[in-house]
Amino acid sequence: MENSTLQAFQQLLDIMDELRAKCPWDKKQTLESLRHLTIEETYELADAILENDLNEIRNELGDLMLHIVFYAKIGQEKGAFDIKDVLESINEKLIRRHPHIYGDTIAENDEQVKENWEKIKLREGRKKVLSGVPASLPAMVKAYRIQDKARGVGFDWEKPHQVWDKVQEELNELKYEVDNNAPHEKIEQEFGDLLFALINYSRFIDVNPESALERTNKKFIRRFEYLEAQTNAAKKDMKKMSLDEMDVFWNEAKKLEGK
């Protein structure tokens, strides 16, 4: 690592020490009070990545780096750990879990690497394959991680068409329950099964469902805001417009995006 990089990291550590000693807001923070802010910063980074805004990605990475240093500083004050312990811990873990690089294990592709990773975690004392999936993850992300971890120990479909058949099966089951006025709980259950199957299929076509849905959210927002702007420019009341009238502006928005 270049000296300039080490100097920049040391400066951040020094700034954190000074802020913790002198700034009323920074002095007040705890591990718990920073938690929701860290989650917010993570989503801001994710948003910048979807937008492919490299400058904003750099900025958001800096914000997250600050949070890591902040947590380490609080850990040091508690006598539990410091930034050196954090770095040594991840260094040791990466070496331990990459025996195909730092040992004599053979891994010819990324799937074998992932399988080895999960097996090593189990050997390290993790009793359950799915115990590493945080309970607080959003449901869609959690479903994706659950399926990915199960795949790591061989519990998975073999071919994409098998998963697609499952999607069709779940869709038919949901439609049946809706058409037959089933209890709400049953419909909700079938809807959840359909979403789970679709998320499963996304892995087989190499699509991250969270990113795909967020891109669609952004697309809908762009088109809806165009619809609003054109409606206001025409001095019309959207609530009084027919769907066909609104579709004119909606289709204009799609054309502008090349769709």
N, C-alpha and C positions, 0 to 999 in steps of 0.2 A: 504493500500500500504506500502511495506517495506521501511524503512528509506533509504536503499541503492538506491532504485528506485527513490525516491524523491530527493536524493542527486545528482543522475546522471542527472535528469531533470533540477535541479537548476544549475548544472555545464554548461549544454547546454545554458541556459538562460544567464549565466554570460559570456560565450564565445561569444555569439551573441552580447552582449553589448560591449565587448572589440573589436570585429572585426568591428562593426559598427563605433566605435570611432577611430580606428587606421589603419584599412586596406583600402588602396585606392580603391580596387575593391568593397569591401563590402559597403563602404561609398557611392559609386556611384549608387548602385542599387535602383530601384523603383519597385512599384507594377507591372508596365507594363513590365519592363525589366526582371523580374523574371518569368513572365507568361509562355513563351515558354520553359524555363528551367524546370519548374514544369511539364509541359506536357510531356517533354522528360523523366523526372525521373519516371513519372507514367507509361509510356510505358516500361521502363526498368524493373520496378517492375512486370508489367504484363508478360513480357518475362521470368523473373526468376520464376514466378509462373507456367507458362506452362512447364518450364524445370524441375520443382520440385527441384530447387536448393535452399535448405533452407538457406545455408550460404549467398547466393547472395540476397535472399529475406530479410534477416536481414539487410544486407548492404543498400539495396534500401529503406527499411523502414526508416533507419536512415537518408538517403538523403531527403526523403519526410518530415520527422520530422523537419529537419533543415529548409526546406522551410516554413513550418507552423510557426515556431518560427520567421523566418525572416519577414514574412508578418505581424505577430503580432507586431514585433518591429517597423516596419514602421508605422503601425496603431497607435501605442503608440506615436510615434513622431508627427503624425498629430493630436493627441488629439482625435482620433476617437474611438479606442478600444485598449486593450492590451491582453496579453495571458490569463489573468484571465477572462476577458469578453468572450473570445472565448470558454474557458472551461465551464464557467457557462451557456453560451448560448446552447451548445450542451447537457449539463446535463439536463437543463430544457426541451429541445425539446424531448429528449429520454423518460423522465418521462411522459411528456404530451402525447406523441404518443404511449405509451405502457400502456393504461388503464387496459389491461388484467393482467398486473403485478402490477401496482401501483394504480389501482382503482378497480371497481366492474364489468367491462366489461368482457364478456366471449369470449375467442377465442380458439377453440379446435384444430386448425391446422394452418399451415403457410399461407394458402390462406386467412383465415379469418383475420389473422394479417395484411396482405397486404391490404385487403379491408378496414379494420378499419383505417389503416394509411392514405389511400387516402381520406377517408371521413373526417378525422380530419384535413387534410391539407386544404380541401375545407372550413371547418368551420372556420379555422384560417384566412380566407380572400383571399385565392387563388381562383380567379373567374373561371378559366378554368382548366379542368383536365389535359390538355397537356401543360400547361404553365410552368411546372417544368422541361420540357425536354430542355436542353441547345441547342440553335440553332447551336452552333459550333461543336457539336458531329459529329464524322464520320457517314456517312449515314447508315451503317449497324447497328451500336450501337444505333443510333437514332431510327431506325425502330423498333428494339427490345424493346426499352424503351417506345415508343409510344404505341405499342401493349400491353405491360405489364401494363401501366397506364390505358388504356382503359378497360382492363380486371378487374382492381381494382374497377371499378364502374359498372361491370356487362355486358359490351359490348364486347362479345367474343363468339366464337363458343363453342358448348357444347361437341362435341366428336372429337377425332383426325381424324377419317375417313372423317368428313365434311371438315376439313382443307386440307386433302390430295386430296379430290375431287376438291377443289379450285385450288390447285397446278396443277393438271392435266388440268383443264379448262384453266388456264393462259398459260400453256405450249402449248396447242393446239392453243390458240389465237396467241401466238408469232409465232408458226410455220406457221400458215395461212398467217400472214402479211409478213413474210420472203418469203414464197413460191410465194406470189402474188406481190412481188417487191413493197411493200408499201413504202411511204415516210419514210426517216430515223427517223423523229420525232415520227412517229407512232410505228415503230419497237422499238425505245428506250423506249417509254411509256409501251409497252407490256412487254419488258424485265424487266423494273422496277417493273411492277405488279407481274411478276413471282418471282423475288427476294423477294418482300414483302411477297408473299404467302409462300415461302419456309422458310423465317425467322419466320413467324407466326407458321408454322408447327413445327419448331424447339422447340418452347416453349412447345408444346404438347408431345414431346418425350424427354423433359428435356435435350436438347442440347443447349449450348450457341453458336450461329452461329459465333460470332467473334473468340472465342477460337477454334472452329472446323476448321474454314478456316485458322487460323494461324498455327495450327498443320499440316494441309495439305501443307501450304507454306513451313514449315520447312522440311517436308518429301520430297517435290519436290526438295528443295535445296540440301539436303543430296544426293539424288539419282543423280541429275544432276552433282554435284561435283564429284561423283564417276565416272560417265560417262566421264567427262572431264579428270580426272586423268588417267583412263584406256586408253583413246584415246591418251593422251600425251605419256603414257608409251609404247604404240604400235607405236609411231611415225607416227600417222595418223592426217589428217586435218579434223576436224569435219565438216567443210563446204562442204567437198567433199565426205563425207560418206553418204550412203543411210540410210533411216529410219530403214530398217531391220538390218543393221550393228550396228546402235546405240542401237537398241532394245536388242541386245545381252548383252551389258554392263548394260543397264537399268534393264533387268530381273535379271542379276547377283546381282545388288544392292538390288532389291526386295527380293531375296533369302537370302542375308546377313541379312536383317531385319526380316527374318522369315515370309515374305509375299508370 
